Structure formats: structure tokens, C-alpha cells
Amino acid sequence: MAEGTTNGWPELLRDHRDAVLARWTEAVQSTLAGRMTASESSHDIQEVYDALLAGASGGDQRDVRATSFDGLRALLADLARARARQGFSPTETAVSVFALKDAVLGVLEAGGDAADYRAFADLSRVVDDLGLYMLETYAAARDTVIAEQAETLLELSTPVVKLWDGIVALPLVGTLDSARTQVVMEALLQALVDTGSEHAIIDITGVAAVDTQVAQHLLKTVQAARLLGAECIISGIRPQIAQTVVALGIEFGDIQTKANLSDAMLLAMRRSGLDVVSGRGRG
């Protein structure tokens, strides 16, 4: 190429479109290692390529935050969010943009001149800015995905089970913090309304430890249930938990507690007016 034939990076990309696209697609495919088909990668790359040139033709070629690049930024943001939800790593996400530099450089090594390399330097800065923008969007999208997954896990870890007519049970496993208490409370209250139950068993057999904070969370849940006319029984009070509760001076007041779920179930059935007879007493 003769010096001066290339006035800037947009012309550089237009003049070598096919060669750059081929090298760019190959670089992306090698990094993704089969996680996307060649046709999918090629489609995404061509869209970014065209949006990049369209943005450059409408304003400042160096400011990717300019209005002319709105379409490109929207496209990259959509790609970043999709990659975050599909489980792609930051590197796999960023390569969709950064690999453009290697693709252009590979073309220039075959016969680029000084003007071409000056255009490449400008393009390199633009690509860096676009890559950082894509990573910022990816990080925000990934945080949203994690938050949604955490919320889903909270909901899955608080199942309310109907044991008998008028009796529901809420088995708790793991830790009980403020966020989970809110989910627990909402799940229990909704179950009481849906089933019309008047008795609820909160089983803490799977709770590793009970401290003052956990006790306060349990008390709040019991008080909320009472506002709906339901009484709660706390079961799963193991010896270690009983010792801890006494040592901390935690008072459960008039809330009934039981050592295991079966005892709590028996008490709830008797409170419901059922005549429960042990099978061992039959003649």
C-alpha cells in the first residue's frame, strides 16, 4: 500500500473488511473453544464491525461515548449481558472486542505502511475503550445474575410443607440472617393464608448454631404468624443449642419448643383437637 492511501482507522477497516473479519472470527472461535458455533460468532462479529464503522461515520472517531456510537454500545451491552447469563468468563467476553486488534495487526504485517500503522494506533485506543465498556456491562450483568441466583436459592431453601389439615412445617437448614428471615417469614405467612392453617412448626434441626440474632429472627417470624391467628412450635432444639440458649440468656417466652419434629407434630395435632393414640398402647 502506498503511503497516504489510508486516512484513518475507518478506512483501514473498510479496505480490509474480509481479511479482518476472517482473522477476527478465527481468534474468537479459538478462544471460545467450541462454546459458540462459527456462524454465531461470525454473525456477532459482523454486527459489531458494521456498528463500529457506522459510529465512526457520524462523529468523533475517537470518542466511543459519543452519540454516534450509541448503536454500537447498545449492541456490546446486549452481548455482554448474554455472555454473563450464559456463564462465559470475562476473558471469553472481552475477546469479542479485543481480538479485533490482533486481526488488523495481522493484516498490516502483510504489507502495511506508516499511515496504516498510525491508523491502527488510533483504532487500538478505540478498541480498548470499547472493551472496557463491555467488561463494565458484563460485570454489572453478572452481579445481577448472582443476585437473582441467590434469591432463587433462598426461596428454594425455605419450603413450607403441609403435614396435616391445619398444620404446616417449615424446616430450616443452614444460617438464618436478616435477608433469609424475610424470605422465611413471607413463605410461612403465605402458606398459612393459602392452607388456612392455625399451627406452624419451625424446625431448626438443620440450623448449625443459634445465637441472639438467630433467636430474634425466629421470634419475629413467630410474632408475624400470630398476627394471622396461627401458633408456632419450634422444634429441633438439640442439647448443644439448649446450652447455648441458656448461656446467652435468650428467652422464647410462651413459645412452645420441642426436641424433635415428631414431638412438635404430636403437640400440634393435640392442639388441633385430634385424639392421638400411640400404636405401642394397643393390646
Secondary structure, 3 states (H helix, E strand, C coil): CCCCCCCCHHHHHHHCHHHHHHHHHHHHHHHHCCCCCHHHHHHHHHHHHHHHHHHHCCCCCCCCCCHHHHHHHHHHHHHHHHHHHHCCCHHHHHHHHHHHHHHHHHHHCCCCCHHHHHHHHHHHHHHHHHHHHHHHHHHHHHHHHHHHHHHHHHHHCCCCEEEECCEEEEEEEECCCHHHHHHHHHHHHHHHHHHCCCEEEEEEEEECCCCHHHHHHHHHHHHHHHHCCCEEEEECCCHHHHHHHHHHCCCCCCCEEECCHHHHHHHHHHHCCCCCCCHHHCC
